[in-house]
Amino acid sequence: MELRDLDLNLLLVLAELVREKSVSKAAENLGMSQPGMSNALNRLRALLGDDLLLRTGRGMQPTPYAERLAEPLNEALRLIHGVVNLEMDFDPARSNRSFTIAMTDIGEIDFLANLMRALERVAPDVSISTVRKGESNLKDELETGAVDLAIGWLPDLNAGMFQRRLTASQYVCAFRKGHALDKGSITLEEFARADHLVVLAPHTGHMMIEHDLGRLGVRRNVKLRIPHFAAVGHILSETDMIAALPGRLVNHSIVPFNLAWAPLPIKLDPIPLNVFWSAKYHRDPANQWLRAMMFDTFSEGAPHVSPDQAVPLP
């Protein structure tokens, strides 16, 4: 007999029947009806050419053939159970694995220092690489394991990926300390009249802010457009330009670049930032550990802007 010719569920039925020596008890243990169990026993008898269980004065008893099958069958079922419940171990203290995380330069500024300090304590030989990926490539690379996690506003990953909210990015207006607008609050007219630095960062939530400003008809005097955030602090600190930036980025930039901030004079929804990972690696212990590290080491601390502080457009 070939395995392809056998319903393997019947082996589980046979093992339970031999163990319980009762059709009703075996059915109860396996969540089957008694007629269903009797039907399964009849199928086994036909397949194996043996009665398997016989009614005697001492109740149902296995035949000699069924008794010979019992021990190797139980061992095979134990092995199968172990395989399907296999849990690989991941010991961060001993691992030298390299993980790859897709994130923007904002993410690097905001998350990586805390994460690397934590790794020094609990996983000294683990290393991290960061990459920038377009969403079309990113989904494939998450599914193949080339990228372990992705962080950001990534709506194209909403289907077919696990995700969990890390934070929401509230935007503020940033400028150098001592700027003419460094007075706690600014009006929409002052915001529009000022010289602006604008970051054009495709495939990031930042583009949603640019879209919302345009949708609301907010006109700005844009003097400089750049493709990334790394230089923003340097530029703002040495000019009179202002910029609409994520509050968490501004929080990290206040001290090193001597910046100040004020709430935006318009009400914009915060941009959600999620952690994404492939369903393929959802139960992978190393991926689970990395996700836990991201959330455990992440801390709030960006300038908090109450919705009441933002003035809606007239």
C-alpha positions, 0 to 999 in steps of 0.5 A: 500500500502506498501512502498516497492511497491512504487517508492519514487521518485514519492512522490517528483514528486507529491509534486512538481506537487501540488505546481506548478499546472503545469506539465511543471514547475514541470518538469523544477524544477526537471530536468525532461522532460515534457513527463517524468513528464506526465508519472510519473503523470500517474503512480501516478494516477494508484497507488493512484487511483485518478486523483490528478491533473485535467485541469480546466478553471483556469489551472491544479488544485489538487483534494481534495485527492491531497490537503489532501496529500500535507501537510503531504507529504511536512513534510515527505520530509522535514524530509528526506532532514534533515536526508540525510543532517545531520551534526553532530556538534563537539565542540573541546573546550567542547569535551573530546574525545580521538583520536587514530593516527597511526604513527612511533616514527619519527612521534611522535618526529616530529608532537606531540609536536606542536599538543599537544601545539595547543590542550592546546589552543583550545581543552584542554580536548581532548586526543591523543593516538598513535599506531604502526600498520601493514598495513594489520590491519591498513586498517581495524582499520581505517574503523572501527574507532578504528584508526582515522588517519594514518601518513606515507609512507603506499602504501597498503592504497592507495586504498580505503582510502582518503589521503593528502600529509603532507610532503616529507622526505628528507634524510641527513647524521647525526653524532655528532658535531666535527666528522671527517665528520663534514665539510659541505659535504662528499664524497661517499667514506667517507660515505661508509668507516664510521661506520654506525648505521642502523634503520630497521623499517618495514612498514615505508618509511625508508625501501625504503631508505635502499632498494635504497642504496642497489639497487644503490650498496652502501656498508656501514660498518654497526656496529649497527642495531636497530629497532626504532629511539628513541635511535639514537640521544643518540647513535650518540652523544656518538660514531663516527657512522653516520646514514642516517636519515630523515632531519626532525628527525635530525632537532629535534635532533641537539640541544638536542643531539649536532648533525651535518649533511651533505647532502648524497653523493648520490641522493635519492628521498624524501619519501612522508608522507601522512595522511590517513583516511577512506572514512566512516569518510570523512565527520565526523566533529570530523575527519575533525577537527583532520585532519585540526589540523594536517595540521594547526600545522604542520610546515616545518623546517627540514634541506633543501637539494637542489637536486644540493647538492647530487652527483649522483653515477658514 
